[in-house]
Structure formats: structure tokens, C-alpha cells
Amino acid sequence: MFNKINELLDNKQYLEARREIAEMNPVDIAALIEEFPENERTRIFRFLPKALAADAFSYLPIELEQDIIINLSDREAGLILDNLNADDAADLIDEMPANVVKKLLATANPETRRDINHLLQYPDDSAGSIMTVEFMDFKEGYTVDQSLRKIRQEGIDKETINTCYILSPHRRLVGAVSLRRLLLSDPVETMRNIMEDHVISVNTKMDQEEVAQLFQKYDFTALPVVDSEKRLVGIITVDDIIDILQQETTEDMEMMAAITPTDKPYMKTGVIETWKKRIPWLLLLMISATFTGKIISAYETALASYVVLTAFIPMFMDTGGNAGSQASVSIIRGLSLNEIAYSDTLKIVWKELRVGLLIGITLALANFVKLLILDRVTVPIAAVVCITLVVTVIFAKIVGCFLPILAKRLGFDPAVMASPFITTIVDALSLIIYFRIACIILHI
């Protein structure tokens, strides 16, 4: 499509180019705009009808949005802002430089400014900050016929009309009704008689991750947001939740890899910024790993007597780290889905202890055969290695499952206690266990 549009523009067939672009999906239009050189993007954007331009604009990366807004005239920028959904407009304003924000708000209509300012007052990552104020609501006494007329008049500007909300005279949320129910009901029936009065809602201050969990649990497509007095102030739709789930998953993955989370894509992050995100954790883990060196130094005598013991140190450290990571990933995932609570700690530790025992014995038996046949070590050396393997795996599993739960209990993100931290702790434990068992069995 890019080649076709580009050829039309080169041949100055602007009307045909506009017709082709206007028939595309807004997501594909955004992708098309990204393919053009920077100096061409604003021109392509101007070809679009204002409503379609606003739809496509909301799918562009924030850096591209800023470039286009800056290059548009005040009137054009104001039209884009007015046609964006309130939550998308608020996100745009929140990321823009102060001088651009001033320009946008000055050209936007009063209703748009009010909605944006309303959304920007909520804390970051809260339900209030991601909701939209463009929802369809009816009074309890409305008939089906009145409600459908209102949808026809105002529905075009709403985020969704699949679910409509019923409000009391004081704008308190009292019920909800689906569009399907409206269409199938008698035109003279009132909302009071056909609404679903057991409506699940969230408070404006609820964390966005908790909101996402409710969407997963109940398969919602939209969820009402109420203030402290139970008044309906907005709704959150599933498209926003998908973005949040992606954001939270990315954040957890970065923290599990000992990287300070960033909201920029990899290719948009500069070398210096990437260095800043990675180096603090690596410095911390490097310093903590010095304990491993001190443990080895403390047992120099044992290593001098049985040099062969040195050959198995990497195996213990790798196996222990991997075993701990397996447990931690399972627990972190369970915590993020609310499948695990702090009260389950003893059950989890007991389960991982038994799993660790079975895994440790299996690995030890396989390793015992290998040590005697391939490595040709003595039975006492093989016994030291295999017993250490069992104990190390058990401890690794316990550490791997307990630390994320403890982090959650203390108010930290459990992902902080993922692979790098657990591996460092297990490395030190495995060496202490190894040398202590060697000293006992080999009488060093």
C-alpha cells in the first residue's frame, strides 16, 4: 500500500491518494504514516477527513504525535484534539511539552478542555487516569424509546454504546443495560424495569493493574468508574486494558531481567538511556556476588586437598539458579493474577520443598551414574556432589518461592525478586552447602 500511495503522490494524484487512504482502517493508516519520511508525514495526515485523522492519530507513537501536532496549524491541532476520545487526548496532553500543551488547550473547545483537565487530576496508573468520560447514560425513568432516541442523537460521540448506564437524580450509578436488551424490550418499558442493578464498578483511585484483573476475571468489555460518593464519572474499555496488560507484562519482564522499567520501545531508547536503566542493577548484583568469592576463599584448604571439587562448582550454581528461577516465575505469575495470597505461604513452601526433593533426587541419580562412568571420580566424591545437588535444589526452590511472596507483603513488586536476585542468593547457599558436606564426608 505504501508504494501505491507514494506513486499516486509522486504523480500528484492527490484526490485518488486521499480516496485510497480514507478506505483504510485507522490502525493501518497510522502504520502507513510511519513509513513515510518525517517531512512527508504531516502532509499525508492533512489528506484525511478530520474524524478519520483523529482515529488514526490515536494509534501513532507518542513521538510521532508530537511531531505532527507541532507542524499543524492551531486550528488543525484543535480539531484533532476535539475529535480524539477524552482519554486519548489526556494521554497526549500528559506527554507533550508545556508550550505545545498551551497551544492545544487554547484551540480546543471548552468541553474538551474540561474533560482533559478532569482526567489529568487523577494519579498516574489509577482507574481515573485511564478512564474516558464519553459514556452513554440514562435516567431511571427513561423509556426504551427515549433511550434509543438518545443513542441515535449522542451515540456517535461515545466511546461505546454496547453497555449503557442508569443513573439516579444525583448521578449515582444504579444499574446498567445492554444495547441488545434495549433493542429487544418493549418501547414503553422503563430503565428501572429492565436494567441490571448488580453492577460491578471501580473507584477512580484503584490501581490500573487491579482494574485489569477485574476485566480478566469477568470478561468485561467496559467497566464503570465511580467517585467516593458512588457517582459515575467515567468508563474503562477493554482496548485500554489491553495496553495496560502489555505495559505491566513488559515492566515485569524488565524487572525480572534486572532492568529498570522504561515506557519507551527498545529501538526508541538511546544508548545512554539504556545504560542508565541497566547499570544500577548490575552494579548491585556484582557487589552482592563478591560474597561468592569470599566463600570460595574461606574453603581454600578443602579445594587444595581435593582439586576435583572445583570442577563441579559451575554445575551447582547453574542448577540452583535455574531451580530457583522456575519457582519464582510460577509464584510471580500467581501473585500477579491474584491466585496466590500471603496466607498461602506455608502451603507453597511445603509444596516446593517436596517438588525440590523429587527434582533433586532425580538429578542426583542421573549425575551419580555420570560421575562414576564418565568423570571416573571416587564414590565419596560422587556422594558429596549428589547430596549437595539434592540439598541445593531444595533450598533454591524454597528461596525462589518465598522471596517474591515476601516482596509482595512488604509492598514491593514481586518481579524485583526474580532471577538475578535469587540466582545470587542461591549461588552463595550452594557453595556453603557444597563445602560443608565435602568437609563432613571427606573429613577435610
JONOR-V915919 format. One record per backbone hydrogen bond with DSSP energy under -1.0 kcal/mol. NH is the residue of the N-H (numbers start at 1). CO is the residue of the C=O. E is the energy in kcal/mol with one decimal. If there is no record, write none. Layout:
# JONOR-V915919
NH&CO&E  NH&CO&E
This chain:
# JONOR-V915919
5&1&-2.8  6&2&-2.8  7&3&-2.1  8&4&-2.1  9&5&-2.3  10&6&-2.3  11&7&-1.9  12&9&-1.5  13&8&-3.1  14&12&-1.3  17&13&-2.2  18&14&-2.6  19&15&-2.3  20&16&-2.3  21&17&-2.5  22&18&-2.6  24&21&-1.8  29&25&-2.4  30&26&-2.2  31&27&-1.9  32&28&-2.4  33&29&-2.7  34&30&-1.8  35&31&-1.0  40&37&-1.8  41&37&-1.1  44&40&-2.1  45&41&-2.4  46&42&-1.8  47&44&-1.1  48&45&-1.2  53&49&-2.9  54&50&-2.1  55&51&-1.8  56&52&-2.7  57&53&-2.4  58&54&-1.5  59&56&-1.5  60&57&-1.6  65&61&-2.2  66&62&-2.3  67&63&-1.9  68&64&-2.4  69&65&-2.7  70&66&-2.4  71&67&-1.4  72&68&-1.1  77&73&-2.8  78&74&-2.4  79&75&-2.1  80&76&-2.1  81&77&-2.4  82&78&-2.3  83&79&-1.5  89&85&-2.6  90&86&-2.4  91&87&-2.0  92&88&-2.2  93&89&-2.6  94&90&-2.3  95&91&-1.0  101&97&-2.3  102&98&-2.3  103&99&-1.4  104&100&-2.6  105&101&-2.8  106&102&-1.6  107&103&-1.2  108&104&-1.4  113&109&-2.2  114&110&-2.3  115&111&-2.3  116&112&-2.5  117&113&-2.6  118&114&-2.1  119&115&-1.9  120&116&-2.3  122&119&-1.2  126&123&-1.4  127&206&-2.3  128&204&-3.1  132&235&-2.9  135&133&-1.2  138&165&-2.8  140&167&-1.0  142&139&-1.6  144&189&-2.0  145&187&-2.3  147&143&-2.3  148&144&-2.5  149&145&-1.9  150&146&-2.1  151&147&-2.1  152&148&-2.2  153&149&-1.8  154&150&-2.8  155&151&-2.6  157&154&-1.6  158&155&-1.5  159&134&-2.5  164&177&-3.0  165&136&-2.5  166&175&-2.7  167&138&-2.8  168&172&-2.3  171&168&-2.4  173&230&-2.0  174&166&-2.7  175&166&-1.3  176&196&-1.6  177&164&-2.8  179&162&-2.5  182&178&-2.0  183&179&-2.5  184&180&-1.6  189&186&-1.8  191&142&-2.4  192&140&-1.7  193&190&-1.1  194&190&-1.2  195&191&-2.1  196&176&-3.4  199&197&-1.0  202&224&-2.0  204&226&-1.5  206&203&-1.7  208&125&-3.2  211&207&-1.7  212&208&-2.2  213&209&-1.6  214&210&-1.5  215&211&-1.9  216&212&-2.1  217&213&-2.3  218&214&-2.6  219&215&-1.4  223&236&-2.3  225&234&-3.3  226&202&-2.9  227&231&-2.0  230&227&-2.0  232&171&-2.0  233&225&-2.6  234&225&-1.4  235&132&-2.4  236&223&-2.5  238&221&-2.2  240&237&-1.0  241&237&-1.3  242&238&-2.1  243&239&-1.3  244&240&-1.8  245&241&-2.9  246&242&-2.1  247&243&-2.3  248&244&-3.2  249&245&-2.4  250&246&-2.4  251&247&-2.3  252&248&-2.4  253&249&-2.5  254&250&-2.4  255&251&-2.3  256&252&-2.5  257&253&-1.1  258&255&-1.5  259&254&-2.6  260&277&-2.4  269&266&-1.3  274&270&-2.4  275&271&-2.5  276&272&-2.3  277&273&-1.7  278&274&-1.6  279&275&-2.7  282&278&-1.7  283&279&-2.6  284&280&-2.2  285&281&-2.9  286&282&-2.3  287&283&-2.3  288&284&-2.3  289&285&-1.8  290&287&-1.1  291&288&-1.3  292&289&-1.1  293&289&-1.0  294&290&-1.9  295&291&-2.1  296&292&-2.0  297&293&-2.2  298&294&-1.8  300&297&-1.3  303&299&-1.9  304&300&-2.4  305&301&-1.9  306&302&-2.1  309&306&-1.9  310&307&-1.7  312&309&-1.2  313&310&-1.3  316&312&-1.8  317&313&-2.2  318&314&-2.7  319&315&-2.7  320&316&-2.7  321&317&-2.1  322&318&-2.5  323&319&-2.5  324&320&-2.5  325&321&-2.2  326&322&-2.2  327&323&-1.7  328&324&-2.5  329&325&-2.6  330&326&-1.6  331&327&-2.2  332&328&-3.0  333&329&-2.2  334&330&-2.1  335&331&-2.7  336&332&-2.2  337&333&-1.5  338&335&-1.2  339&334&-2.8  340&334&-1.1  344&341&-1.8  345&342&-1.7  348&344&-2.6  349&345&-2.9  350&346&-2.5  351&347&-2.2  352&348&-2.9  353&349&-2.3  354&350&-1.7  355&351&-2.5  356&352&-3.0  357&353&-2.1  358&354&-2.2  359&355&-2.7  360&356&-3.0  361&357&-2.5  362&358&-2.1  363&359&-2.7  364&360&-2.5  365&361&-2.6  366&362&-2.0  367&363&-2.4  368&364&-2.6  369&365&-1.6  370&366&-1.7  371&367&-2.9  372&368&-1.9  373&369&-2.5  374&370&-2.1  375&370&-2.0  377&371&-1.9  382&378&-2.4  383&379&-2.6  384&380&-2.2  385&381&-2.4  386&382&-2.5  387&383&-2.6  388&384&-2.2  389&385&-1.9  390&386&-2.0  391&387&-2.4  392&388&-2.9  393&389&-2.2  394&390&-1.9  395&391&-2.5  396&392&-2.7  397&393&-2.3  398&394&-2.1  399&395&-2.8  400&396&-2.7  401&397&-1.7  402&398&-2.2  403&399&-2.2  406&402&-2.6  407&403&-2.6  408&404&-2.3  409&405&-2.2  410&406&-2.0  411&408&-1.1  412&407&-2.9  416&413&-2.0  417&414&-1.6  418&415&-1.5  422&418&-2.0  423&419&-3.1  424&420&-2.0  425&421&-2.3  426&422&-3.1  427&423&-2.4  428&424&-1.7  429&425&-2.3  430&426&-3.0  431&427&-1.8  432&428&-2.0  433&429&-2.7  434&430&-2.5  435&431&-2.6  436&432&-2.2  437&433&-2.5  438&434&-2.3  439&435&-2.3  440&436&-1.8  441&437&-2.8  442&438&-2.5
